[in-house]
Amino acid sequence: MDATPAAVLTVVDGEAEAELVCGLLRAAGFECGYRPTEAVDSPLEEFTASGPREILVHADELAAAGAVLEEARR
């Protein structure tokens, strides 16, 4: 993502789900990324694909990206 401020859109269970959500968002035209959450449950969490991930989008696209996820959940 570029220098535009990012905002957390949602939190998912792991890296595989984060990849799926970002793929959906990218297909809809949104730039996104993900990172481990701040809540570290294990000292090894940052070295594995497990653990919750925050999905990030540009702050000014938060509502529109949220609508895409909501529609996908239906």
mmCIF file of the N, C-alpha and C atoms, coordinates in Angstrom:
data_MODEL
# 
_entry.id   MODEL 
# 
loop_
_atom_site.group_PDB 
_atom_site.id 
_atom_site.type_symbol 
_atom_site.label_atom_id 
_atom_site.label_alt_id 
_atom_site.label_comp_id 
_atom_site.label_asym_id 
_atom_site.label_entity_id 
_atom_site.label_seq_id 
_atom_site.pdbx_PDB_ins_code 
_atom_site.Cartn_x 
_atom_site.Cartn_y 
_atom_site.Cartn_z 
_atom_site.occupancy 
_atom_site.B_iso_or_equiv 
_atom_site.pdbx_formal_charge 
_atom_site.auth_seq_id 
_atom_site.auth_comp_id 
_atom_site.auth_asym_id 
_atom_site.auth_atom_id 
_atom_site.pdbx_PDB_model_num 
ATOM 1   N N  . MET A 1 1  ? 0.841   -1.191  0.000  1.00 0.00 ? 1  MET A N  1 
ATOM 2   C CA . MET A 1 1  ? 0.000   0.000   0.000  1.00 0.00 ? 1  MET A CA 1 
ATOM 3   C C  . MET A 1 1  ? 0.884   1.252   0.000  1.00 0.00 ? 1  MET A C  1 
ATOM 4   N N  . ASP A 1 2  ? 0.377   2.334   -0.577 1.00 0.00 ? 2  ASP A N  1 
ATOM 5   C CA . ASP A 1 2  ? 1.188   3.540   -0.647 1.00 0.00 ? 2  ASP A CA 1 
ATOM 6   C C  . ASP A 1 2  ? 1.069   4.367   0.634  1.00 0.00 ? 2  ASP A C  1 
ATOM 7   N N  . ALA A 1 3  ? 1.441   5.620   0.588  1.00 0.00 ? 3  ALA A N  1 
ATOM 8   C CA . ALA A 1 3  ? 1.501   6.469   1.779  1.00 0.00 ? 3  ALA A CA 1 
ATOM 9   C C  . ALA A 1 3  ? 0.143   6.944   2.283  1.00 0.00 ? 3  ALA A C  1 
ATOM 10  N N  . THR A 1 4  ? -0.937  6.663   1.584  1.00 0.00 ? 4  THR A N  1 
ATOM 11  C CA . THR A 1 4  ? -2.270  7.025   2.058  1.00 0.00 ? 4  THR A CA 1 
ATOM 12  C C  . THR A 1 4  ? -2.533  6.302   3.375  1.00 0.00 ? 4  THR A C  1 
ATOM 13  N N  . PRO A 1 5  ? -3.103  6.987   4.380  1.00 0.00 ? 5  PRO A N  1 
ATOM 14  C CA . PRO A 1 5  ? -3.358  6.328   5.657  1.00 0.00 ? 5  PRO A CA 1 
ATOM 15  C C  . PRO A 1 5  ? -4.209  5.062   5.486  1.00 0.00 ? 5  PRO A C  1 
ATOM 16  N N  . ALA A 1 6  ? -3.824  4.026   6.210  1.00 0.00 ? 6  ALA A N  1 
ATOM 17  C CA . ALA A 1 6  ? -4.549  2.754   6.162  1.00 0.00 ? 6  ALA A CA 1 
ATOM 18  C C  . ALA A 1 6  ? -5.462  2.640   7.371  1.00 0.00 ? 6  ALA A C  1 
ATOM 19  N N  . ALA A 1 7  ? -6.505  1.849   7.203  1.00 0.00 ? 7  ALA A N  1 
ATOM 20  C CA . ALA A 1 7  ? -7.451  1.592   8.278  1.00 0.00 ? 7  ALA A CA 1 
ATOM 21  C C  . ALA A 1 7  ? -7.749  0.099   8.306  1.00 0.00 ? 7  ALA A C  1 
ATOM 22  N N  . VAL A 1 8  ? -8.026  -0.412  9.494  1.00 0.00 ? 8  VAL A N  1 
ATOM 23  C CA . VAL A 1 8  ? -8.363  -1.827  9.643  1.00 0.00 ? 8  VAL A CA 1 
ATOM 24  C C  . VAL A 1 8  ? -9.813  -2.021  9.230  1.00 0.00 ? 8  VAL A C  1 
ATOM 25  N N  . LEU A 1 9  ? -10.011 -2.839  8.219  1.00 0.00 ? 9  LEU A N  1 
ATOM 26  C CA . LEU A 1 9  ? -11.353 -3.147  7.722  1.00 0.00 ? 9  LEU A CA 1 
ATOM 27  C C  . LEU A 1 9  ? -12.001 -4.238  8.553  1.00 0.00 ? 9  LEU A C  1 
ATOM 28  N N  . THR A 1 10 ? -11.243 -5.307  8.804  1.00 0.00 ? 10 THR A N  1 
ATOM 29  C CA . THR A 1 10 ? -11.753 -6.435  9.565  1.00 0.00 ? 10 THR A CA 1 
ATOM 30  C C  . THR A 1 10 ? -10.578 -7.252  10.063 1.00 0.00 ? 10 THR A C  1 
ATOM 31  N N  . VAL A 1 11 ? -10.866 -8.202  10.929 1.00 0.00 ? 11 VAL A N  1 
ATOM 32  C CA . VAL A 1 11 ? -9.859  -9.146  11.423 1.00 0.00 ? 11 VAL A CA 1 
ATOM 33  C C  . VAL A 1 11 ? -10.337 -10.539 11.057 1.00 0.00 ? 11 VAL A C  1 
ATOM 34  N N  . VAL A 1 12 ? -9.430  -11.340 10.494 1.00 0.00 ? 12 VAL A N  1 
ATOM 35  C CA . VAL A 1 12 ? -9.751  -12.708 10.097 1.00 0.00 ? 12 VAL A CA 1 
ATOM 36  C C  . VAL A 1 12 ? -8.899  -13.679 10.894 1.00 0.00 ? 12 VAL A C  1 
ATOM 37  N N  . ASP A 1 13 ? -9.225  -14.965 10.805 1.00 0.00 ? 13 ASP A N  1 
ATOM 38  C CA . ASP A 1 13 ? -8.599  -15.978 11.649 1.00 0.00 ? 13 ASP A CA 1 
ATOM 39  C C  . ASP A 1 13 ? -7.157  -16.311 11.310 1.00 0.00 ? 13 ASP A C  1 
ATOM 40  N N  . GLY A 1 14 ? -6.737  -16.152 10.068 1.00 0.00 ? 14 GLY A N  1 
ATOM 41  C CA . GLY A 1 14 ? -5.381  -16.539 9.721  1.00 0.00 ? 14 GLY A CA 1 
ATOM 42  C C  . GLY A 1 14 ? -4.963  -16.028 8.360  1.00 0.00 ? 14 GLY A C  1 
ATOM 43  N N  . GLU A 1 15 ? -3.739  -16.380 7.961  1.00 0.00 ? 15 GLU A N  1 
ATOM 44  C CA . GLU A 1 15 ? -3.179  -15.882 6.708  1.00 0.00 ? 15 GLU A CA 1 
ATOM 45  C C  . GLU A 1 15 ? -3.943  -16.371 5.485  1.00 0.00 ? 15 GLU A C  1 
ATOM 46  N N  . ALA A 1 16 ? -4.389  -17.610 5.495  1.00 0.00 ? 16 ALA A N  1 
ATOM 47  C CA . ALA A 1 16 ? -5.131  -18.130 4.335  1.00 0.00 ? 16 ALA A CA 1 
ATOM 48  C C  . ALA A 1 16 ? -6.413  -17.334 4.116  1.00 0.00 ? 16 ALA A C  1 
ATOM 49  N N  . GLU A 1 17 ? -7.139  -17.052 5.177  1.00 0.00 ? 17 GLU A N  1 
ATOM 50  C CA . GLU A 1 17 ? -8.365  -16.259 5.055  1.00 0.00 ? 17 GLU A CA 1 
ATOM 51  C C  . GLU A 1 17 ? -8.045  -14.823 4.649  1.00 0.00 ? 17 GLU A C  1 
ATOM 52  N N  . ALA A 1 18 ? -6.945  -14.290 5.150  1.00 0.00 ? 18 ALA A N  1 
ATOM 53  C CA . ALA A 1 18 ? -6.526  -12.943 4.773  1.00 0.00 ? 18 ALA A CA 1 
ATOM 54  C C  . ALA A 1 18 ? -6.237  -12.867 3.274  1.00 0.00 ? 18 ALA A C  1 
ATOM 55  N N  . GLU A 1 19 ? -5.598  -13.887 2.735  1.00 0.00 ? 19 GLU A N  1 
ATOM 56  C CA . GLU A 1 19 ? -5.326  -13.933 1.299  1.00 0.00 ? 19 GLU A CA 1 
ATOM 57  C C  . GLU A 1 19 ? -6.626  -13.959 0.501  1.00 0.00 ? 19 GLU A C  1 
ATOM 58  N N  . LEU A 1 20 ? -7.603  -14.727 0.968  1.00 0.00 ? 20 LEU A N  1 
ATOM 59  C CA . LEU A 1 20 ? -8.895  -14.794 0.272  1.00 0.00 ? 20 LEU A CA 1 
ATOM 60  C C  . LEU A 1 20 ? -9.617  -13.449 0.297  1.00 0.00 ? 20 LEU A C  1 
ATOM 61  N N  . VAL A 1 21 ? -9.658  -12.827 1.464  1.00 0.00 ? 21 VAL A N  1 
ATOM 62  C CA . VAL A 1 21 ? -10.351 -11.538 1.588  1.00 0.00 ? 21 VAL A CA 1 
ATOM 63  C C  . VAL A 1 21 ? -9.655  -10.483 0.734  1.00 0.00 ? 21 VAL A C  1 
ATOM 64  N N  . CYS A 1 22 ? -8.321  -10.445 0.777  1.00 0.00 ? 22 CYS A N  1 
ATOM 65  C CA . CYS A 1 22 ? -7.600  -9.464  -0.043 1.00 0.00 ? 22 CYS A CA 1 
ATOM 66  C C  . CYS A 1 22 ? -7.802  -9.747  -1.530 1.00 0.00 ? 22 CYS A C  1 
ATOM 67  N N  . GLY A 1 23 ? -7.876  -11.004 -1.913 1.00 0.00 ? 23 GLY A N  1 
ATOM 68  C CA . GLY A 1 23 ? -8.141  -11.339 -3.308 1.00 0.00 ? 23 GLY A CA 1 
ATOM 69  C C  . GLY A 1 23 ? -9.491  -10.822 -3.754 1.00 0.00 ? 23 GLY A C  1 
ATOM 70  N N  . LEU A 1 24 ? -10.493 -10.961 -2.909 1.00 0.00 ? 24 LEU A N  1 
ATOM 71  C CA . LEU A 1 24 ? -11.828 -10.452 -3.207 1.00 0.00 ? 24 LEU A CA 1 
ATOM 72  C C  . LEU A 1 24 ? -11.807 -8.931  -3.346 1.00 0.00 ? 24 LEU A C  1 
ATOM 73  N N  . LEU A 1 25 ? -11.140 -8.274  -2.408 1.00 0.00 ? 25 LEU A N  1 
ATOM 74  C CA . LEU A 1 25 ? -11.067 -6.816  -2.448 1.00 0.00 ? 25 LEU A CA 1 
ATOM 75  C C  . LEU A 1 25 ? -10.295 -6.322  -3.669 1.00 0.00 ? 25 LEU A C  1 
ATOM 76  N N  . ARG A 1 26 ? -9.192  -6.986  -3.992 1.00 0.00 ? 26 ARG A N  1 
ATOM 77  C CA . ARG A 1 26 ? -8.410  -6.579  -5.165 1.00 0.00 ? 26 ARG A CA 1 
ATOM 78  C C  . ARG A 1 26 ? -9.207  -6.768  -6.449 1.00 0.00 ? 26 ARG A C  1 
ATOM 79  N N  . ALA A 1 27 ? -9.984  -7.843  -6.520 1.00 0.00 ? 27 ALA A N  1 
ATOM 80  C CA . ALA A 1 27 ? -10.824 -8.085  -7.697 1.00 0.00 ? 27 ALA A CA 1 
ATOM 81  C C  . ALA A 1 27 ? -11.870 -6.986  -7.854 1.00 0.00 ? 27 ALA A C  1 
ATOM 82  N N  . ALA A 1 28 ? -12.258 -6.371  -6.736 1.00 0.00 ? 28 ALA A N  1 
ATOM 83  C CA . ALA A 1 28 ? -13.233 -5.277  -6.770 1.00 0.00 ? 28 ALA A CA 1 
ATOM 84  C C  . ALA A 1 28 ? -12.554 -3.919  -6.952 1.00 0.00 ? 28 ALA A C  1 
ATOM 85  N N  . GLY A 1 29 ? -11.220 -3.921  -7.105 1.00 0.00 ? 29 GLY A N  1 
ATOM 86  C CA . GLY A 1 29 ? -10.512 -2.674  -7.378 1.00 0.00 ? 29 GLY A CA 1 
ATOM 87  C C  . GLY A 1 29 ? -9.900  -1.975  -6.183 1.00 0.00 ? 29 GLY A C  1 
ATOM 88  N N  . PHE A 1 30 ? -9.868  -2.623  -5.037 1.00 0.00 ? 30 PHE A N  1 
ATOM 89  C CA . PHE A 1 30 ? -9.294  -2.006  -3.842 1.00 0.00 ? 30 PHE A CA 1 
ATOM 90  C C  . PHE A 1 30 ? -7.866  -2.482  -3.623 1.00 0.00 ? 30 PHE A C  1 
ATOM 91  N N  . GLU A 1 31 ? -7.004  -1.566  -3.211 1.00 0.00 ? 31 GLU A N  1 
ATOM 92  C CA . GLU A 1 31 ? -5.660  -1.930  -2.791 1.00 0.00 ? 31 GLU A CA 1 
ATOM 93  C C  . GLU A 1 31 ? -5.763  -2.308  -1.317 1.00 0.00 ? 31 GLU A C  1 
ATOM 94  N N  . CYS A 1 32 ? -5.172  -3.431  -0.940 1.00 0.00 ? 32 CYS A N  1 
ATOM 95  C CA . CYS A 1 32 ? -5.273  -3.862  0.452  1.00 0.00 ? 32 CYS A CA 1 
ATOM 96  C C  . CYS A 1 32 ? -4.026  -4.643  0.848  1.00 0.00 ? 32 CYS A C  1 
ATOM 97  N N  . GLY A 1 33 ? -3.947  -4.917  2.116  1.00 0.00 ? 33 GLY A N  1 
ATOM 98  C CA . GLY A 1 33 ? -2.868  -5.716  2.669  1.00 0.00 ? 33 GLY A CA 1 
ATOM 99  C C  . GLY A 1 33 ? -3.322  -6.292  3.994  1.00 0.00 ? 33 GLY A C  1 
ATOM 100 N N  . TYR A 1 34 ? -2.466  -7.065  4.619  1.00 0.00 ? 34 TYR A N  1 
ATOM 101 C CA . TYR A 1 34 ? -2.799  -7.606  5.930  1.00 0.00 ? 34 TYR A CA 1 
ATOM 102 C C  . TYR A 1 34 ? -1.549  -7.719  6.772  1.00 0.00 ? 34 TYR A C  1 
ATOM 103 N N  . ARG A 1 35 ? -1.765  -7.818  8.075  1.00 0.00 ? 35 ARG A N  1 
ATOM 104 C CA . ARG A 1 35 ? -0.663  -7.945  9.029  1.00 0.00 ? 35 ARG A CA 1 
ATOM 105 C C  . ARG A 1 35 ? -1.171  -8.700  10.255 1.00 0.00 ? 35 ARG A C  1 
ATOM 106 N N  . PRO A 1 36 ? -0.265  -9.269  11.039 1.00 0.00 ? 36 PRO A N  1 
ATOM 107 C CA . PRO A 1 36 ? -0.697  -9.892  12.287 1.00 0.00 ? 36 PRO A CA 1 
ATOM 108 C C  . PRO A 1 36 ? -1.329  -8.836  13.193 1.00 0.00 ? 36 PRO A C  1 
ATOM 109 N N  . THR A 1 37 ? -2.259  -9.246  14.000 1.00 0.00 ? 37 THR A N  1 
ATOM 110 C CA . THR A 1 37 ? -2.876  -8.306  14.939 1.00 0.00 ? 37 THR A CA 1 
ATOM 111 C C  . THR A 1 37 ? -1.868  -7.942  16.010 1.00 0.00 ? 37 THR A C  1 
ATOM 112 N N  . GLU A 1 38 ? -2.165  -6.902  16.734 1.00 0.00 ? 38 GLU A N  1 
ATOM 113 C CA . GLU A 1 38 ? -1.303  -6.468  17.831 1.00 0.00 ? 38 GLU A CA 1 
ATOM 114 C C  . GLU A 1 38 ? -1.353  -7.437  19.014 1.00 0.00 ? 38 GLU A C  1 
ATOM 115 N N  . ALA A 1 39 ? -2.442  -8.182  19.128 1.00 0.00 ? 39 ALA A N  1 
ATOM 116 C CA . ALA A 1 39 ? -2.604  -9.128  20.234 1.00 0.00 ? 39 ALA A CA 1 
ATOM 117 C C  . ALA A 1 39 ? -1.850  -10.416 19.911 1.00 0.00 ? 39 ALA A C  1 
ATOM 118 N N  . VAL A 1 40 ? -0.674  -10.571 20.466 1.00 0.00 ? 40 VAL A N  1 
ATOM 119 C CA . VAL A 1 40 ? 0.147   -11.746 20.202 1.00 0.00 ? 40 VAL A CA 1 
ATOM 120 C C  . VAL A 1 40 ? -0.165  -12.803 21.258 1.00 0.00 ? 40 VAL A C  1 
ATOM 121 N N  . ASP A 1 41 ? -0.646  -13.966 20.792 1.00 0.00 ? 41 ASP A N  1 
ATOM 122 C CA . ASP A 1 41 ? -0.993  -15.041 21.702 1.00 0.00 ? 41 ASP A CA 1 
ATOM 123 C C  . ASP A 1 41 ? 0.196   -15.955 21.995 1.00 0.00 ? 41 ASP A C  1 
ATOM 124 N N  . SER A 1 42 ? 1.192   -15.918 21.132 1.00 0.00 ? 42 SER A N  1 
ATOM 125 C CA . SER A 1 42 ? 2.325   -16.827 21.239 1.00 0.00 ? 42 SER A CA 1 
ATOM 126 C C  . SER A 1 42 ? 3.580   -16.114 20.766 1.00 0.00 ? 42 SER A C  1 
ATOM 127 N N  . PRO A 1 43 ? 4.723   -16.414 21.384 1.00 0.00 ? 43 PRO A N  1 
ATOM 128 C CA . PRO A 1 43 ? 5.961   -15.792 20.913 1.00 0.00 ? 43 PRO A CA 1 
ATOM 129 C C  . PRO A 1 43 ? 6.336   -16.231 19.497 1.00 0.00 ? 43 PRO A C  1 
ATOM 130 N N  . LEU A 1 44 ? 5.766   -17.321 19.017 1.00 0.00 ? 44 LEU A N  1 
ATOM 131 C CA . LEU A 1 44 ? 6.058   -17.817 17.679 1.00 0.00 ? 44 LEU A CA 1 
ATOM 132 C C  . LEU A 1 44 ? 5.065   -17.338 16.637 1.00 0.00 ? 44 LEU A C  1 
ATOM 133 N N  . GLU A 1 45 ? 4.048   -16.594 17.054 1.00 0.00 ? 45 GLU A N  1 
ATOM 134 C CA . GLU A 1 45 ? 2.967   -16.205 16.155 1.00 0.00 ? 45 GLU A CA 1 
ATOM 135 C C  . GLU A 1 45 ? 3.465   -15.449 14.921 1.00 0.00 ? 45 GLU A C  1 
ATOM 136 N N  . GLU A 1 46 ? 4.459   -14.581 15.086 1.00 0.00 ? 46 GLU A N  1 
ATOM 137 C CA . GLU A 1 46 ? 4.927   -13.797 13.939 1.00 0.00 ? 46 GLU A CA 1 
ATOM 138 C C  . GLU A 1 46 ? 5.714   -14.634 12.938 1.00 0.00 ? 46 GLU A C  1 
ATOM 139 N N  . PHE A 1 47 ? 6.082   -15.859 13.299 1.00 0.00 ? 47 PHE A N  1 
ATOM 140 C CA . PHE A 1 47 ? 6.871   -16.711 12.416 1.00 0.00 ? 47 PHE A CA 1 
ATOM 141 C C  . PHE A 1 47 ? 6.046   -17.786 11.731 1.00 0.00 ? 47 PHE A C  1 
ATOM 142 N N  . THR A 1 48 ? 4.747   -17.796 11.989 1.00 0.00 ? 48 THR A N  1 
ATOM 143 C CA . THR A 1 48 ? 3.877   -18.807 11.390 1.00 0.00 ? 48 THR A CA 1 
ATOM 144 C C  . THR A 1 48 ? 2.743   -18.136 10.636 1.00 0.00 ? 48 THR A C  1 
ATOM 145 N N  . ALA A 1 49 ? 2.047   -18.927 9.858  1.00 0.00 ? 49 ALA A N  1 
ATOM 146 C CA . ALA A 1 49 ? 0.892   -18.410 9.110  1.00 0.00 ? 49 ALA A CA 1 
ATOM 147 C C  . ALA A 1 49 ? -0.373  -18.432 9.954  1.00 0.00 ? 49 ALA A C  1 
ATOM 148 N N  . SER A 1 50 ? -0.293  -18.906 11.178 1.00 0.00 ? 50 SER A N  1 
ATOM 149 C CA . SER A 1 50 ? -1.482  -18.971 12.026 1.00 0.00 ? 50 SER A CA 1 
ATOM 150 C C  . SER A 1 50 ? -1.645  -17.669 12.800 1.00 0.00 ? 50 SER A C  1 
ATOM 151 N N  . GLY A 1 51 ? -2.801  -17.512 13.368 1.00 0.00 ? 51 GLY A N  1 
ATOM 152 C CA . GLY A 1 51 ? -3.077  -16.328 14.166 1.00 0.00 ? 51 GLY A CA 1 
ATOM 153 C C  . GLY A 1 51 ? -3.865  -15.299 13.381 1.00 0.00 ? 51 GLY A C  1 
ATOM 154 N N  . PRO A 1 52 ? -4.588  -14.460 14.092 1.00 0.00 ? 52 PRO A N  1 
ATOM 155 C CA . PRO A 1 52 ? -5.442  -13.467 13.454 1.00 0.00 ? 52 PRO A CA 1 
ATOM 156 C C  . PRO A 1 52 ? -4.640  -12.459 12.633 1.00 0.00 ? 52 PRO A C  1 
ATOM 157 N N  . ARG A 1 53 ? -5.275  -11.965 11.570 1.00 0.00 ? 53 ARG A N  1 
ATOM 158 C CA . ARG A 1 53 ? -4.680  -10.966 10.689 1.00 0.00 ? 53 ARG A CA 1 
ATOM 159 C C  . ARG A 1 53 ? -5.659  -9.806  10.522 1.00 0.00 ? 53 ARG A C  1 
ATOM 160 N N  . GLU A 1 54 ? -5.123  -8.598  10.540 1.00 0.00 ? 54 GLU A N  1 
ATOM 161 C CA . GLU A 1 54 ? -5.914  -7.409  10.259 1.00 0.00 ? 54 GLU A CA 1 
ATOM 162 C C  . GLU A 1 54 ? -5.863  -7.145  8.760  1.00 0.00 ? 54 GLU A C  1 
ATOM 163 N N  . ILE A 1 55 ? -7.013  -6.919  8.171  1.00 0.00 ? 55 ILE A N  1 
ATOM 164 C CA . ILE A 1 55 ? -7.102  -6.548  6.760  1.00 0.00 ? 55 ILE A CA 1 
ATOM 165 C C  . ILE A 1 55 ? -7.101  -5.028  6.695  1.00 0.00 ? 55 ILE A C  1 
ATOM 166 N N  . LEU A 1 56 ? -6.172  -4.475  5.928  1.00 0.00 ? 56 LEU A N  1 
ATOM 167 C CA . LEU A 1 56 ? -6.008  -3.027  5.827  1.00 0.00 ? 56 LEU A CA 1 
ATOM 168 C C  . LEU A 1 56 ? -6.404  -2.530  4.443  1.00 0.00 ? 56 LEU A C  1 
ATOM 169 N N  . VAL A 1 57 ? -7.104  -1.416  4.415  1.00 0.00 ? 57 VAL A N  1 
ATOM 170 C CA . VAL A 1 57 ? -7.441  -0.724  3.164  1.00 0.00 ? 57 VAL A CA 1 
ATOM 171 C C  . VAL A 1 57 ? -7.159  0.753   3.374  1.00 0.00 ? 57 VAL A C  1 
ATOM 172 N N  . HIS A 1 58 ? -7.182  1.523   2.294  1.00 0.00 ? 58 HIS A N  1 
ATOM 173 C CA . HIS A 1 58 ? -7.034  2.973   2.432  1.00 0.00 ? 58 HIS A CA 1 
ATOM 174 C C  . HIS A 1 58 ? -8.200  3.497   3.270  1.00 0.00 ? 58 HIS A C  1 
ATOM 175 N N  . ALA A 1 59 ? -7.892  4.393   4.180  1.00 0.00 ? 59 ALA A N  1 
ATOM 176 C CA . ALA A 1 59 ? -8.917  4.920   5.095  1.00 0.00 ? 59 ALA A CA 1 
ATOM 177 C C  . ALA A 1 59 ? -10.104 5.533   4.359  1.00 0.00 ? 59 ALA A C  1 
ATOM 178 N N  . ASP A 1 60 ? -9.836  6.179   3.241  1.00 0.00 ? 60 ASP A N  1 
ATOM 179 C CA . ASP A 1 60 ? -10.932 6.823   2.507  1.00 0.00 ? 60 ASP A CA 1 
ATOM 180 C C  . ASP A 1 60 ? -11.776 5.823   1.715  1.00 0.00 ? 60 ASP A C  1 
ATOM 181 N N  . GLU A 1 61 ? -11.379 4.555   1.693  1.00 0.00 ? 61 GLU A N  1 
ATOM 182 C CA . GLU A 1 61 ? -12.147 3.509   1.006  1.00 0.00 ? 61 GLU A CA 1 
ATOM 183 C C  . GLU A 1 61 ? -12.768 2.509   1.976  1.00 0.00 ? 61 GLU A C  1 
ATOM 184 N N  . LEU A 1 62 ? -12.695 2.797   3.260  1.00 0.00 ? 62 LEU A N  1 
ATOM 185 C CA . LEU A 1 62 ? -13.147 1.853   4.282  1.00 0.00 ? 62 LEU A CA 1 
ATOM 186 C C  . LEU A 1 62 ? -14.616 1.459   4.112  1.00 0.00 ? 62 LEU A C  1 
ATOM 187 N N  . ALA A 1 63 ? -15.494 2.415   3.939  1.00 0.00 ? 63 ALA A N  1 
ATOM 188 C CA . ALA A 1 63 ? -16.925 2.113   3.811  1.00 0.00 ? 63 ALA A CA 1 
ATOM 189 C C  . ALA A 1 63 ? -17.218 1.293   2.554  1.00 0.00 ? 63 ALA A C  1 
ATOM 190 N N  . ALA A 1 64 ? -16.624 1.678   1.437  1.00 0.00 ? 64 ALA A N  1 
ATOM 191 C CA . ALA A 1 64 ? -16.879 0.972   0.173  1.00 0.00 ? 64 ALA A CA 1 
ATOM 192 C C  . ALA A 1 64 ? -16.327 -0.452  0.222  1.00 0.00 ? 64 ALA A C  1 
ATOM 193 N N  . ALA A 1 65 ? -15.148 -0.627  0.791  1.00 0.00 ? 65 ALA A N  1 
ATOM 194 C CA . ALA A 1 65 ? -14.569 -1.975  0.914  1.00 0.00 ? 65 ALA A CA 1 
ATOM 195 C C  . ALA A 1 65 ? -15.407 -2.819  1.867  1.00 0.00 ? 65 ALA A C  1 
ATOM 196 N N  . GLY A 1 66 ? -15.912 -2.210  2.931  1.00 0.00 ? 66 GLY A N  1 
ATOM 197 C CA . GLY A 1 66 ? -16.783 -2.928  3.855  1.00 0.00 ? 66 GLY A CA 1 
ATOM 198 C C  . GLY A 1 66 ? -18.051 -3.404  3.183  1.00 0.00 ? 66 GLY A C  1 
ATOM 199 N N  . ALA A 1 67 ? -18.581 -2.598  2.278  1.00 0.00 ? 67 ALA A N  1 
ATOM 200 C CA . ALA A 1 67 ? -19.786 -2.983  1.537  1.00 0.00 ? 67 ALA A CA 1 
ATOM 201 C C  . ALA A 1 67 ? -19.512 -4.190  0.646  1.00 0.00 ? 67 ALA A C  1 
ATOM 202 N N  . VAL A 1 68 ? -18.319 -4.247  0.046  1.00 0.00 ? 68 VAL A N  1 
ATOM 203 C CA . VAL A 1 68 ? -17.952 -5.402  -0.783 1.00 0.00 ? 68 VAL A CA 1 
ATOM 204 C C  . VAL A 1 68 ? -17.909 -6.675  0.068  1.00 0.00 ? 68 VAL A C  1 
ATOM 205 N N  . LEU A 1 69 ? -17.299 -6.585  1.246  1.00 0.00 ? 69 LEU A N  1 
ATOM 206 C CA . LEU A 1 69 ? -17.248 -7.762  2.125  1.00 0.00 ? 69 LEU A CA 1 
ATOM 207 C C  . LEU A 1 69 ? -18.635 -8.170  2.596  1.00 0.00 ? 69 LEU A C  1 
ATOM 208 N N  . GLU A 1 70 ? -19.451 -7.201  2.919  1.00 0.00 ? 70 GLU A N  1 
ATOM 209 C CA . GLU A 1 70 ? -20.817 -7.495  3.368  1.00 0.00 ? 70 GLU A CA 1 
ATOM 210 C C  . GLU A 1 70 ? -21.596 -8.211  2.270  1.00 0.00 ? 70 GLU A C  1 
ATOM 211 N N  . GLU A 1 71 ? -21.467 -7.750  1.052  1.00 0.00 ? 71 GLU A N  1 
ATOM 212 C CA . GLU A 1 71 ? -22.151 -8.382  -0.076 1.00 0.00 ? 71 GLU A CA 1 
ATOM 213 C C  . GLU A 1 71 ? -21.644 -9.810  -0.282 1.00 0.00 ? 71 GLU A C  1 
ATOM 214 N N  . ALA A 1 72 ? -20.370 -10.032 -0.112 1.00 0.00 ? 72 ALA A N  1 
ATOM 215 C CA . ALA A 1 72 ? -19.793 -11.366 -0.286 1.00 0.00 ? 72 ALA A CA 1 
ATOM 216 C C  . ALA A 1 72 ? -20.280 -12.343 0.790  1.00 0.00 ? 72 ALA A C  1 
ATOM 217 N N  . ARG A 1 73 ? -20.616 -11.843 1.954  1.00 0.00 ? 73 ARG A N  1 
ATOM 218 C CA . ARG A 1 73 ? -21.077 -12.689 3.064  1.00 0.00 ? 73 ARG A CA 1 
ATOM 219 C C  . ARG A 1 73 ? -22.510 -13.167 2.876  1.00 0.00 ? 73 ARG A C  1 
ATOM 220 N N  . ARG A 1 74 ? -23.259 -12.545 1.968  1.00 0.00 ? 74 ARG A N  1 
ATOM 221 C CA . ARG A 1 74 ? -24.668 -12.912 1.755  1.00 0.00 ? 74 ARG A CA 1 
ATOM 222 C C  . ARG A 1 74 ? -24.813 -14.184 1.021  1.00 0.00 ? 74 ARG A C  1 
# 
